[in-house]
């Protein structure tokens, strides 16, 4: 067991779960043991999409190589589209997204990335409330007052529900099986 860095307040937790936030909060006390990754809500939604894709369409997620980079890019694009982010975030030639696409290679980007993106959209659309991923993320959304987009369009500008408050009250009242995350 390696000891990379010890916290100044002496609180340590096991490293068995790399997804647990062990960083101190602004007051200097330890953060909750099970916290969502920090960052804009579209980033958290991208993490949800990647997990949903791996659970419900793993064969599609492995269509691209290297899979971790391809899946991350696909989830990021679908998430940004769902939140109706400006296209410039994805298309700026010197931007981080384009640089990461270059690492994948032109053929992977043109042939495989769109398939992975569509598989993520399909997983989001077709997942039911019986999905363990949906149940887990619904609880997280409730706990952290997050709202994910209800729908993801096939290529751009999905219908989004604002990122504050609960989304169950802000839509048609239909079953929130896969839409509430």
Residue pairs with C-beta under 8 A, 6 or more apart in sequence:
1 15
6 12
7 22
7 24
7 30
8 24
9 24
9 28
9 29
9 30
11 30
12 22
13 20
13 22
13 33
19 37
20 33
20 34
20 35
21 31
21 32
21 33
21 34
21 35
21 36
21 37
21 38
22 30
22 31
22 33
23 31
24 30
24 31
25 31
36 44
36 140
36 144
36 146
37 43
37 44
37 47
41 83
41 146
41 147
41 148
41 163
42 76
42 79
42 80
42 82
42 83
42 85
43 76
43 79
44 146
45 79
45 82
45 83
45 148
45 149
45 181
46 72
46 75
46 76
46 78
46 79
47 75
48 133
48 137
48 148
48 181
49 75
49 78
49 79
49 120
49 123
49 124
50 61
50 71
50 72
50 75
50 120
51 133
51 137
52 120
52 123
52 124
52 127
52 131
52 133
52 134
52 137
53 60
53 61
53 71
53 74
53 75
53 116
53 119
53 120
53 123
54 61
54 71
55 123
55 131
55 132
55 133
56 123
56 126
56 127
56 131
56 133
57 119
57 120
57 122
57 123
60 115
60 116
60 119
61 67
61 71
61 116
61 119
63 70
63 112
63 115
63 116
63 119
64 70
64 71
64 74
64 104
64 108
64 112
64 113
64 115
64 116
65 108
65 112
66 104
69 100
69 103
69 104
70 104
70 108
70 112
70 113
70 116
71 116
72 100
73 97
73 100
73 101
73 104
73 113
74 113
74 116
74 117
74 120
75 120
76 97
77 90
77 97
77 113
77 117
78 117
78 120
78 121
78 124
78 152
80 89
80 90
81 152
81 153
81 155
81 156
81 157
81 158
82 148
82 149
82 151
82 152
82 153
82 158
82 160
83 149
83 158
83 160
83 163
84 157
84 158
84 160
87 156
88 95
89 95
89 97
90 97
90 98
91 97
91 98
92 98
101 109
101 113
104 113
118 154
120 152
121 152
121 153
121 154
124 152
124 178
125 151
125 152
125 178
126 178
127 133
127 134
127 177
127 178
128 134
128 177
128 178
129 135
129 138
129 175
129 176
129 177
129 178
131 178
134 177
134 178
134 181
137 148
137 181
138 176
138 180
138 181
140 146
140 181
141 147
141 148
141 167
141 180
141 181
142 166
145 164
145 165
145 166
146 163
146 181
147 161
147 162
147 163
147 164
147 165
147 166
147 167
147 170
148 161
148 167
148 179
148 180
148 181
149 158
149 159
149 160
149 161
150 159
150 160
150 161
150 167
150 171
150 179
151 158
151 159
151 179
152 158
153 159
161 167
161 170
161 171
162 170
166 180
167 176
167 179
167 180
168 176
168 180
171 179
